[in-house]
Amino acid sequence: MADAYKTWQCRTCGYIYEEEKGAPDEGIAPGTRWADIADDWVCPMCGTAKADFDMIEL
């Protein structure tokens, strides 16, 4: 069984990235795992680095 999709939140502005939904407006397909997003990716809302996101449970 595959691992459940996870959700990540920007510490600065609260932007939510859900692996299941992806971020199509940012060129990230639905189902894209957090680990598969480039390390230099930044929050599309405020520019915070990927490293400054926390995994959360909704």
N, C-alpha and C positions, 0 to 999 in steps of 0.2 A: 504494500500500500504506500502510495506517495505521501510525503509530508504535507500537512495542511498548509495552505497559503497563509502568509503572515502579513501584518500591517506595520508600517513604520511612520513615525511622526517627527517632523522638524522641531527641534528644541527652540528655535527662534520664533517662528511664526505659527506653528501648529499645522502646517500643510501635512496632509495624510497621503501616503503612498500605499496602496493595497496591491499586493502581488497579483491577486486574482484579476483585478481590473486593469492593471498596468497604468500607463499614462500616455494614451494615444496622441494627445496634443504635443507631447514631448518626444514622440517617436519611440516610445517604449510599449511593446505589444502586451496585450493581456496575457497573464500567466508568467510574465518575466519575474524571476526570483531576484531578490535584493542583491544577492551575491553576484548575479550576472550583469548588474548595472555597473558601468565604468566607475572606478574609484574617484575620478575627477568630476563626476556628475555633481551638480549643485541644485538646490531647491529652486524650482521654477518661480516661486512666489517671492523669495527674499535673497537668494544667492548663497544660502548657508551650505557648507560642505556636506557631502554624503556622510562623512564620519560623525557629524553632529545630529544624526537622527537616532531615535530610540525605537526599539520594537515595542509595540503596545498591543493590548487586547481590548477589542471593542465589545 
